[in-house]
Amino acid sequence: MEHMKLDVIVTAEEGNEGVVVYANNADDLINLIASLDSRDRIIIAFDIFLLNEEIIRVLKDDKVCGVLLLRNESSISDVKRLDVGFSEDAVCPNEQFDISRKCENRWNEHGALLPEGFRFINWKKPIFVIENYTEIDIIRNFYYEAFNKRNLKEDVLCSARMKHFMRAAGNAQICLQRQRLFYGFSDSLISLCDLLGQDLFM
């Protein structure tokens, strides 16, 4: 049985496993996924600043069983990329919690990856953000470059397992319902629907 939490993580208890691949740019990412056989399963790693609506659509492919978003700001050479917003929320954050349920102030329009919000997508696969330079280097150079770059059809490939099993979350809708239920009825802060964060230990 699979479970999902609002932070887009759905994984079987034993984790999602796939061959580690790295995409240097959006075209490489799109072409790589399109070229895979229907039986192939990959965990794809790429620069978090490449995320846009087209990439998000491609990542929903069943061949992609996990996503590693690499956030290494020290390697960003193009200053314009720093101006790209990265907000998991919608253009109208907290609209679903508002009494009127109307979007009256689109204050997150520049930052939102998607109008409806990146974190409200039912991905059915784990997605981790990695900010540690050493881990990013290991993924790029030791997993992908050393073993998988030359030929993804080899018998011996480097694969990884992404595991972050959520026992009680259910799915994004259930998570939001539970958060609404507990919000205001408790003295403690209850955060059932966690945001993306650095969760990966390789």
N, C-alpha and C positions, 0 to 999 in steps of 0.2 A: 504494500500500500504506500502511496506517495503522499506527501504533505507539503503545503506551501505556507510561507510566511509573507507578510507584506513586503519585506525587503527583497522580493523576487526569488527567494530560495525555495526550490522544490527539489527534494532529493530522496532517494530511497535510503533506508537506514544504513546500508553498507556503502553508500556514496555513489556518485556518478563517475564513470571511468572513461577516458578517451586519450587518443594520441595528442600530444602537446604540439600545437602549431602557433606560429607567430606571424602577424601581418604588419608590415611596415607602413602601409597606407590603405586608404579605403578601397581602391581598385583591387589591390592584392587580396584583401579580405573577401570582397564580393566574388572575385574570380575563383579563389580557393574553395569556397563553400560550394559554388556552382559546379566545380570540376570533380567533386567527391562522388564516389559510388554510394548508392542508397544504404548500403550496409556499414559504411564508414562511420565512426564516432570520434569526434574531436573535442578537445578543450582548446579554445582559441584565446590567445593573448594578444592584446593590442593597446596602443596608447589611448588613454581615456578621452583625449581631446579629439579623437576621430568620431566619437559618437554623434550620430544625427538620426533623423527619422528613417532614412534609407538603410543605414547600418543596423538599426534596431529591428527593422522588418526582416533583414537577411538572417540575423542572429536567432530568429524564432524557428529556423529550419531544424528538423528533428536530428539531422546529422551533428548538430552542435549540442553536446551534452553538458557543456560548462563554459563559462566566460571568465577570463582574468583581465580586469581593467587595470592597466599599468599607469600609475600616476607618478612620473619621474620628472618633476619640474626643473631639475638641474640640467636636463638634456634638451630642454625646449630652446631651439635656436631662433624660431620665428616669434618675435615679440607679439605679433597680432594674435597668436594662439592663446596668449594669456588673457585676451579680452573675451574669449569664448566663455559663456556662462555654463555652469554645471550645477543645476539644481534638480534634485530628484522629484520635486513637487510640481504641481500644475501651475499654469499661468495665474490662476486664482487660488493660491494655497488656502487650505482649510474650508474650501467651498462646501464640501460634504458635511462639515460640522456646523455651518452657519444656519441660523434659524430660518432665514428666507431661502436658503439653498440657491441663491442667485449670485452670479459673478458680477459684482459691481465695481471692483477695483482690480484690474489685471496688472498688479504691481510686479509680478515675477515673469513678465513676458520675455525679457532679455535672458534670464537665467534658465528658464525651463527647457529641458531637452525635448519634451513633447507637450502639446497644449493640455492633454489630459493628465500628465504626470508620469514620469518614468517609473516611479516606485509602485504605481497601481496596476502595472501590467502583470498578467498571469503568465510568467515565463515558463514554468515547469522545468527549470534547470537552475543550478546554483550559479551565482554571479558574485565574485569577490573583487574588491578594490585592493590593489597592492601598491604601497607607497615606499616600501623599503628597497633602497637601491640594490643591495646585495641579492635579495630575492628576485628582483627584476632581471639582474644580470644572469642569475642562474637559469631562469626561464628562457631568456633569449639565447644565451651562448652555450649553456651546457645541455639543456633539454632539446631545444629546437635546432640550433646551428650544428651542434656536434652529432646529433643522431637522426633528426627527422627532415631536415631541409632538402637534402638531395633527392630523396625518393620516399614518398609517403606509402608506397606499395611494398616496401621491404618487409621481410619476416621479423626482423628485430627493430623495434621502434621504442622510443621513450614515451611512456604514457603516465598519466597522473590520475589520482582519485580525488575528487572534491567532495568533502563530506561536511555537512552542516545540517543534521537531521532535526526537524522541528516536530516534537510530539503533539503539541496541542494547538498549533496555529490553524490547521485545516487549509484555508486558502485566504486570499486577500479580503474577500467579502466577510468571512467569518471573523478574521482578525479585526477589521474595522468595527464590526458589530460589537465584539467583546470590548474593544477600546472605548466605544461610546457608552456601553453599559457601565464600565468601571469608572469612567471619567465623571467626577463629581460625587460619587458614592463612596469614596475612599479618602482617608487622610494621607495615604502614601501615594507617591507618583508611580503609576502603573504604565509601563510602556510595552505593550504587547506587539506593536508593529515597529520593530527597530529599523533604523536607516541602514544603508550600505556602510560597511566599514571594513577595516583590515582584519580578516578572519582566517587567512590562509597560513598554514605552517607546513612547509615542505621538508 
